Amino acid sequence: MISTALFLAVLVTAGFVILFYKLPVSIRRFLSGWYILLDVIICWIVFTTMGFALIGLMAAGFISLFVSIYLYFYKYHSPKPKPKKTFREQIIVCSAYIYNQIKRRDKHEERY
């Protein structure tokens, strides 16, 4: 009975992860901010679809645990997008590149 509930929980959690990554980024950020509410909703859906059985209760508990762990790691340990450089930073990088090219050319001319 426990193995059946655990197997069901792994399948539902894998399906949740696949569907979660199909969502747009703005919706994923919103859902990761409300991960406890999302966890309660998923738990309730699984429990009601299992017919309020003991296996459904155990599967809902496992799913709640797995989804909470996944959303926690998604929210706090996923790589953050790098902010775009401002125009000022782009000019500084570009001028440094030009300066290095000129410096390298001058060193090359001094050798020959």
Number of C-alpha atoms within 10 A of each C-alpha: 10 12 11 13 20 18 14 20 24 17 13 20 20 15 11 15 14 11 10 15 10 10 11 9 11 9 11 17 14 10 17 20 14 12 19 16 12 17 19 13 13 18 21 17 11 21 20 13 10 15 11 12 12 14 19 22 19 20 27 27 17 22 26 23 15 18 24 18 12 15 23 16 12 14 16 10 9 10 8 8 6 6 6 8 10 8 9 9 11 12 12 11 13 12 12 12 12 12 12 12 11 12 11 11 11 11 10 10 8 7 6 5
